[in-house]
Amino acid sequence: MKKMTIGQRITVGFVSVLIISLVLGVFSYTLLITIRNHSGKIVNLSLPAVELVSRLQRNTLECDKLIFKHIGSSTPADMASLEAQMSALSLDNSKVYAELDKILVGDGRDLLEKVKIPRAEYVQV
């Protein structure tokens, strides 16, 4: 190092900074690709599942409200109207379960299978 001129030292220092920057840039780029792949999984799998589950929850809560209205109604026409609305919500829930069955994998699918048995009994009632 003592035999190098100032120009050579500056050149070596500059090249070493460039090499370090290049290595860090490649490392950052590979991490960005990994993040992009994970975000794609989130967008394509998780968000649709969350939307479908929230739709199930909304339909179930609406059906619970309709059940209480049905209990309090006195005319057969009101009861028939409420029953038709509950059937429509139940049909929508069945469609959502079918869509979830296509999307979910792993533990989510296992949980969905556990829910299907009690739901079948609930729908019959």
C-alpha positions in Angstrom: 0.0 0.0 0.0 3.0 2.3 0.7 4.3 1.9 -2.9 0.9 3.0 -4.4 0.5 6.5 -5.6 -2.4 8.7 -4.4 -4.2 8.2 -7.6 -3.9 4.5 -7.4 -5.2 4.6 -3.7 -8.1 6.7 -4.7 -8.9 4.3 -7.6 -8.7 1.3 -5.3 -11.0 3.0 -2.8 -13.5 4.0 -5.4 -13.6 0.5 -7.0 -14.0 -1.1 -3.6 -17.0 1.3 -2.8 -18.5 0.4 -6.2 -18.1 -3.3 -5.5 -19.7 -3.0 -2.1 -22.6 -0.9 -3.7 -23.0 -3.6 -6.4 -23.2 -6.4 -3.8 -25.7 -4.5 -1.7 -27.7 -3.7 -4.8 -27.9 -7.3 -5.9 -28.8 -8.4 -2.3 -31.6 -5.7 -2.2 -32.9 -6.7 -5.6 -33.2 -10.4 -4.6 -35.1 -9.4 -1.4 -37.4 -7.2 -3.5 -38.2 -10.1 -5.7 -39.0 -12.2 -2.6 -41.3 -9.5 -1.3 -43.0 -9.3 -4.7 -43.6 -13.1 -4.7 -45.1 -13.0 -1.1 -47.2 -10.0 -1.9 -48.6 -11.8 -5.0 -49.6 -14.7 -2.7 -51.3 -12.3 -0.4 -53.2 -10.6 -3.1 -54.2 -13.7 -4.9 -55.0 -16.0 -2.0 -55.4 -14.2 1.3 -57.4 -11.1 0.4 -60.1 -13.0 -1.6 -60.4 -15.4 1.3 -60.8 -12.5 3.8 -63.4 -10.9 1.6 -65.3 -14.2 1.3 -65.2 -14.8 5.1 -66.4 -11.3 5.8 -69.2 -11.9 3.4 -70.1 -15.1 5.3 -70.1 -13.2 8.5 -72.2 -10.4 7.2 -74.8 -12.9 5.8 -74.8 -14.8 9.0 -75.4 -11.7 11.1 -78.2 -10.6 8.7 -79.8 -14.0 8.9 -79.7 -13.8 12.7 -81.6 -10.5 12.5 -84.1 -12.0 10.2 -84.6 -14.9 12.6 -85.5 -12.5 15.4 -87.8 -10.6 13.1 -89.4 -13.9 12.1 -90.0 -14.7 15.8 -91.7 -11.3 16.3 -93.8 -11.3 13.1 -97.4 -12.1 13.3 -98.6 -12.4 9.7 -97.9 -15.3 7.4 -96.9 -12.9 4.6 -94.2 -11.4 6.7 -93.0 -14.8 7.8 -92.9 -16.0 4.2 -91.0 -12.9 3.1 -88.4 -13.3 5.9 -88.0 -17.0 5.1 -87.3 -16.2 1.5 -84.7 -13.7 2.5 -83.1 -16.2 4.8 -83.1 -18.8 2.0 -81.4 -16.3 -0.3 -78.7 -15.6 2.3 -78.2 -19.4 2.9 -77.8 -19.9 -0.8 -75.3 -17.1 -1.0 -73.4 -18.7 1.9 -73.3 -22.0 0.0 -71.8 -20.2 -3.0 -69.2 -18.6 -0.7 -68.3 -21.9 0.8 -67.8 -23.4 -2.7 -65.5 -20.5 -3.6 -63.6 -20.8 -0.3 -63.1 -24.5 -1.0 -61.3 -23.6 -4.3 -59.1 -20.9 -2.6 -58.1 -22.3 0.8 -55.1 -24.6 1.3 -53.6 -26.3 4.3 -55.0 -25.4 7.7 -57.7 -23.2 6.2 -59.1 -26.1 4.2 -59.1 -28.3 7.4 -61.0 -25.6 9.3 -63.5 -25.3 6.4 -64.1 -29.0 6.5 -64.8 -28.8 10.2 -67.4 -26.0 9.6 -69.2 -27.8 6.8 -70.6 -30.6 9.0 -72.4 -28.3 11.6 -73.5 -26.0 8.8 -75.2 -28.9 7.0 -77.2 -29.6 10.2 -78.0 -25.9 10.6 -79.2 -25.5 7.1 -81.6 -28.4 7.5 -83.2 -26.7 10.6 
